[in-house]
Amino acid sequence: MFTLVEFCSSNMLKGTEEVYRTLDDDPEIDVLDYGCLNNCGLCSKAFFVLVDGEIVSAMTPEKLLEKIYKRIDRNKREMEEWTEDLS
């Protein structure tokens, strides 16, 4: 299962283009950008993305990338635990 990371184009213009490129190079991550993700208040104050539908935000692009990978790892662990419980 691939992780989906969604970017707001307006937020990318503020400095998340490198984060986008880094994630786009990862074969296990699907990256999309939209004109707007309807989080304008957050967009005006911080860098943010949606990771599998959940908001991840940070004050710098570098910290955002770090937090994205942490969220992806957390989501994978939760999915593994969930599937183990089904067995």
C-alpha positions in Angstrom: 0.0 0.0 0.0 1.4 3.4 -1.0 1.3 6.5 1.1 -0.5 9.5 -0.5 1.0 12.9 0.2 -1.1 15.9 -1.0 0.3 19.4 -1.5 -1.4 22.8 -1.9 0.1 24.6 -4.8 -0.1 27.9 -3.0 1.9 26.4 -0.1 4.4 25.0 -2.5 5.1 28.5 -3.8 6.0 29.4 -0.2 8.9 26.9 -0.1 7.8 23.2 -0.1 8.9 22.5 -3.7 12.0 20.7 -2.6 9.9 18.6 -0.1 7.6 17.7 -3.1 10.6 16.7 -5.3 12.1 14.6 -2.5 8.9 12.7 -1.9 8.1 12.4 -5.6 11.5 10.5 -6.0 10.4 7.9 -3.4 8.8 4.9 -5.2 6.6 4.1 -2.2 5.0 7.5 -2.0 2.3 8.9 -4.3 2.5 12.7 -4.5 -0.2 15.0 -5.8 -0.6 18.8 -5.8 -3.8 20.7 -5.9 -4.6 24.4 -6.5 -6.0 24.5 -3.0 -6.6 22.1 -0.1 -9.0 24.4 1.7 -6.7 25.0 4.7 -6.0 28.7 4.0 -5.6 29.7 7.6 -2.9 27.0 8.1 -1.4 27.7 4.7 -0.8 31.3 5.5 1.1 30.5 8.7 3.0 27.3 8.1 4.1 24.7 5.6 1.7 21.7 5.4 0.6 18.7 3.5 -1.9 15.9 3.9 -0.5 12.5 4.6 -3.2 9.9 3.9 -5.7 12.6 4.6 -4.1 13.8 7.9 -2.6 17.3 8.2 1.1 17.5 8.9 2.6 20.9 9.4 5.8 22.6 10.4 7.5 26.0 10.4 10.3 25.0 8.0 10.3 22.8 4.9 13.1 20.7 6.5 11.0 20.0 9.6 8.0 19.3 7.4 9.9 16.6 5.5 11.0 15.1 8.8 7.5 15.1 10.2 6.1 13.6 7.0 8.4 10.6 7.2 7.6 10.2 10.9 3.8 10.2 10.1 4.4 7.6 7.3 6.3 5.3 9.7 3.6 5.7 12.3 0.8 4.9 9.8 2.7 1.8 8.6 3.2 0.6 12.2 -0.5 1.1 12.9 -1.5 -0.8 9.7 0.8 -3.7 10.6 -0.7 -3.9 14.1 -4.2 -3.7 12.7 -3.5 -6.5 10.2 -1.9 -8.6 12.9 -5.0 -8.3 15.0 -7.0 -9.7 12.2 -5.0 -12.9 12.1 
